Amino acid sequence: MNNKDFAWLAVIIVIMATAVYIIQNPTYPVRRGLDLQGGLQVLLEADVPLDEEVTAEQMDTSRQIIDQRVNALGVSESLVQTEGDRRILVELPGINNPEDALALIQGTALLEFVDSGSQSIPEGYCIRTSNDEGPSACEYLADTDDAAAITDPAPSFETVMLGSSLRTAHTETDQFGKTYITFSLQPDAADFFADYTRTHQGQFLTIVLDKQVISSPRISAVIDDGRGTITGDFTFEEAKIFATQLRFGSLPVPLAIQSTRQIGATLGEQSVNASIQAGAIGLAVVLLFMLIYYRLPGLLAGIALLGYALINMAIFKYIPVTLTLPAITGFLISTGMAVDANILVFERMKEEIRHGGHLRESIDTGFDRAWTSIRDSNIATLVICSILLFFGQSFGASAVKGFAITLAIGVMISMFTAVIVTRTLVRIVMGRNAEKLEGKKALLGV
């Protein structure tokens, strides 16, 4: 026992204090999954005539884009999967604003940069572009400066560039509270855009989203860095949705909402409370077993296990990790592995003491010899978690992913608490009093 132990003790105290701060801080709420808190279920269907073919590839691409958009919305443990040939089912746990979520996952987000020549087109109007592949749902602005004059058919403006040329898109706010979207272009598109703005000085470049004019700025300078802004009369939330849609591309097939419904927690509040109670009882039984069987070392291990639970909960809230029933199961299994690590250490210590070893040396030998077993078993578990995470990327398998994440986090923390926390406590409490404890086998659980 040396000053290094007290240095580790200081580190442990700081970590535990940080964990307690995160746990009690309302800034880091517990994120619960659909089975614990309910959410929004949306059924989408391809919005095309029944006699028009919709390929499996188109639906799968739409599913992937919607999943990316949902993740950008901050929804974890969501479910996005195809149903049949023309439908996509989306389940969003804990959604507070269904309208924004629906607008995000349904929008086709076809962005076009249109050459409108000397004509500035008012915001909000729909125009026909050379990229049109079929009829639009809106009327079109006529070839006139009179914003009130709307006819159909209307002239077609030339599409200069599509939103697929964008590399990134983000929402920002200026010093006056005005919301706008910043974007950057792919390298090849940036070169083209630089040439275009160089040769079209003084003309208008109209920015169109789903055939609706967002803004119509005049080209006043050469844009040679591939970066630009989109301004318009939209709120921050609308701009955020637009930016997310643009960042993850447009849907290859327009989708219409067939049904939406708020769904309750499948477990119910009573089931959740019962699960929490069962977990608390199980933890108490484990701590009692450690105390009865291993006596003083068991008490120190119990303190380390409580620290293990605190660190886990703090990380779950900070990352955050979405807690579903499978995720909670992963945490409970990792708790068992944390207990098992302490048992390996203490059994090694008891063997050394039974063979006549001194307590201080037995402590170090017990931890050193148990470490290889702890390391190998935990590495094997982490490899399994990696495999589960890989298969958890498959749609409909998010429950497996949640289980693997919490199990992996718990295993890594258990290695820290068993090897560092328990060892530090044992060396400080038992190592400093080795002479007094020599021969008191009942207190040591030998």
MOURJO-V756226 format. One record per residue. RES is the residue in three letters. NEAR is the number of other C-alpha atoms within 10 Angstrom. Layout:
res:RES near:NEAR
res:RES near:NEAR
This chain:
res:MET near:15
res:ASN near:10
res:ASN near:9
res:LYS near:10
res:ASP near:18
res:PHE near:15
res:ALA near:11
res:TRP near:16
res:LEU near:17
res:ALA near:12
res:VAL near:13
res:ILE near:18
res:ILE near:13
res:VAL near:12
res:ILE near:15
res:MET near:18
res:ALA near:14
res:THR near:14
res:ALA near:22
res:VAL near:16
res:TYR near:13
res:ILE near:21
res:ILE near:22
res:GLN near:11
res:ASN near:12
res:PRO near:10
res:THR near:10
res:TYR near:17
res:PRO near:14
res:VAL near:17
res:ARG near:22
res:ARG near:21
res:GLY near:26
res:LEU near:28
res:ASP near:19
res:LEU near:22
res:GLN near:21
res:GLY near:21
res:GLY near:21
res:LEU near:22
res:GLN near:21
res:VAL near:21
res:LEU near:19
res:LEU near:23
res:GLU near:22
res:ALA near:21
res:ASP near:15
res:VAL near:14
res:PRO near:8
res:LEU near:9
res:ASP near:6
res:GLU near:7
res:GLU near:10
res:VAL near:17
res:THR near:11
res:ALA near:13
res:GLU near:10
res:GLN near:14
res:MET near:25
res:ASP near:16
res:THR near:15
res:SER near:25
res:ARG near:22
res:GLN near:16
res:ILE near:21
res:ILE near:25
res:ASP near:21
res:GLN near:18
res:ARG near:23
res:VAL near:22
res:ASN near:13
res:ALA near:16
res:LEU near:17
res:GLY near:10
res:VAL near:20
res:SER near:22
res:GLU near:24
res:SER near:25
res:LEU near:20
res:VAL near:24
res:GLN near:20
res:THR near:20
res:GLU near:13
res:GLY near:10
res:ASP near:14
res:ARG near:20
res:ARG near:20
res:ILE near:23
res:LEU near:16
res:VAL near:22
res:GLU near:24
res:LEU near:24
res:PRO near:27
res:GLY near:23
res:ILE near:20
res:ASN near:11
res:ASN near:9
res:PRO near:18
res:GLU near:9
res:ASP near:15
res:ALA near:19
res:LEU near:15
res:ALA near:14
res:LEU near:22
res:ILE near:26
res:GLN near:20
res:GLY near:18
res:THR near:20
res:ALA near:24
res:LEU near:19
res:LEU near:26
res:GLU near:25
res:PHE near:19
res:VAL near:25
res:ASP near:20
res:SER near:21
res:GLY near:15
res:SER near:11
res:GLN near:16
res:SER near:16
res:ILE near:25
res:PRO near:17
res:GLU near:17
res:GLY near:15
res:TYR near:19
res:CYS near:23
res:ILE near:26
res:ARG near:24
res:THR near:22
res:SER near:12
res:ASN near:16
res:ASP near:12
res:GLU near:7
res:GLY near:6
res:PRO near:8
res:SER near:13
res:ALA near:9
res:CYS near:14
res:GLU near:18
res:TYR near:22
res:LEU near:24
res:ALA near:20
res:ASP near:17
res:THR near:12
res:ASP near:12
res:ASP near:11
res:ALA near:13
res:ALA near:10
res:ALA near:11
res:ILE near:17
res:THR near:12
res:ASP near:12
res:PRO near:11
res:ALA near:15
res:PRO near:16
res:SER near:18
res:PHE near:17
res:GLU near:16
res:THR near:21
res:VAL near:18
res:MET near:18
res:LEU near:17
res:GLY near:21
res:SER near:17
res:SER near:18
res:LEU near:22
res:ARG near:18
res:THR near:16
res:ALA near:23
res:HIS near:18
res:THR near:20
res:GLU near:15
res:THR near:12
res:ASP near:8
res:GLN near:6
res:PHE near:6
res:GLY near:9
res:LYS near:14
res:THR near:21
res:TYR near:21
res:ILE near:19
res:THR near:16
res:PHE near:18
res:SER near:18
res:LEU near:21
res:GLN near:15
res:PRO near:14
res:ASP near:10
res:ALA near:18
res:ALA near:19
res:ASP near:15
res:PHE near:17
res:PHE near:21
res:ALA near:16
res:ASP near:14
res:TYR near:16
res:THR near:18
res:ARG near:16
res:THR near:12
res:HIS near:17
res:GLN near:13
res:GLY near:15
res:GLN near:19
res:PHE near:21
res:LEU near:25
res:THR near:28
res:ILE near:27
res:VAL near:26
res:LEU near:21
res:ASP near:18
res:LYS near:24
res:GLN near:22
res:VAL near:22
res:ILE near:23
res:SER near:22
res:SER near:24
res:PRO near:16
res:ARG near:18
res:ILE near:18
res:SER near:13
res:ALA near:12
res:VAL near:15
res:ILE near:17
res:ASP near:16
res:ASP near:13
res:GLY near:19
res:ARG near:17
res:GLY near:14
res:THR near:14
res:ILE near:18
res:THR near:17
res:GLY near:18
res:ASP near:14
res:PHE near:14
res:THR near:12
res:PHE near:17
res:GLU near:12
res:GLU near:16
res:ALA near:21
res:LYS near:23
res:ILE near:24
res:PHE near:22
res:ALA near:23
res:THR near:23
res:GLN near:28
res:LEU near:25
res:ARG near:22
res:PHE near:22
res:GLY near:23
res:SER near:21
res:LEU near:22
res:PRO near:17
res:VAL near:18
res:PRO near:16
res:LEU near:22
res:ALA near:15
res:ILE near:16
res:GLN near:13
res:SER near:11
res:THR near:15
res:ARG near:12
res:GLN near:16
res:ILE near:17
res:GLY near:17
res:ALA near:19
res:THR near:13
res:LEU near:17
res:GLY near:13
res:GLU near:13
res:GLN near:9
res:SER near:13
res:VAL near:17
res:ASN near:12
res:ALA near:11
res:SER near:15
res:ILE near:13
res:GLN near:12
res:ALA near:12
res:GLY near:15
res:ALA near:12
res:ILE near:12
res:GLY near:13
res:LEU near:19
res:ALA near:13
res:VAL near:12
res:VAL near:17
res:LEU near:19
res:LEU near:16
res:PHE near:15
res:MET near:22
res:LEU near:18
res:ILE near:14
res:TYR near:16
res:TYR near:22
res:ARG near:19
res:LEU near:19
res:PRO near:25
res:GLY near:24
res:LEU near:19
res:LEU near:22
res:ALA near:29
res:GLY near:23
res:ILE near:15
res:ALA near:26
res:LEU near:24
res:LEU near:15
res:GLY near:23
res:TYR near:22
res:ALA near:19
res:LEU near:20
res:ILE near:24
res:ASN near:22
res:MET near:20
res:ALA near:22
res:ILE near:19
res:PHE near:22
res:LYS near:21
res:TYR near:17
res:ILE near:10
res:PRO near:16
res:VAL near:20
res:THR near:24
res:LEU near:26
res:THR near:22
res:LEU near:20
res:PRO near:20
res:ALA near:22
res:ILE near:19
res:THR near:18
res:GLY near:23
res:PHE near:25
res:LEU near:19
res:ILE near:15
res:SER near:23
res:THR near:23
res:GLY near:15
res:MET near:22
res:ALA near:26
res:VAL near:19
res:ASP near:15
res:ALA near:25
res:ASN near:29
res:ILE near:19
res:LEU near:18
res:VAL near:26
res:PHE near:24
res:GLU near:17
res:ARG near:20
res:MET near:27
res:LYS near:21
res:GLU near:15
res:GLU near:18
res:ILE near:22
res:ARG near:12
res:HIS near:9
res:GLY near:10
res:GLY near:16
res:HIS near:15
res:LEU near:22
res:ARG near:20
res:GLU near:14
res:SER near:22
res:ILE near:24
res:ASP near:18
res:THR near:18
res:GLY near:21
res:PHE near:24
res:ASP near:15
res:ARG near:14
res:ALA near:20
res:TRP near:17
res:THR near:11
res:SER near:14
res:ILE near:22
res:ARG near:14
res:ASP near:11
res:SER near:13
res:ASN near:21
res:ILE near:15
res:ALA near:11
res:THR near:19
res:LEU near:19
res:VAL near:12
res:ILE near:15
res:CYS near:24
res:SER near:16
res:ILE near:13
res:LEU near:18
res:LEU near:20
res:PHE near:13
res:PHE near:14
res:GLY near:19
res:GLN near:12
res:SER near:13
res:PHE near:15
res:GLY near:14
res:ALA near:15
res:SER near:21
res:ALA near:18
res:VAL near:20
res:LYS near:23
res:GLY near:27
res:PHE near:24
res:ALA near:27
res:ILE near:22
res:THR near:26
res:LEU near:27
res:ALA near:24
res:ILE near:19
res:GLY near:27
res:VAL near:26
res:MET near:17
res:ILE near:21
res:SER near:31
res:MET near:20
res:PHE near:16
res:THR near:26
res:ALA near:27
res:VAL near:20
res:ILE near:18
res:VAL near:25
res:THR near:24
res:ARG near:25
res:THR near:24
res:LEU near:20
res:VAL near:23
res:ARG near:19
res:ILE near:18
res:VAL near:15
res:MET near:22
res:GLY near:21
res:ARG near:14
res:ASN near:13
res:ALA near:17
res:GLU near:12
res:LYS near:10
res:LEU near:15
res:GLU near:16
res:GLY near:14
res:LYS near:10
res:LYS near:13
res:ALA near:12
res:LEU near:15
res:LEU near:21
res:GLY near:18
res:VAL near:17
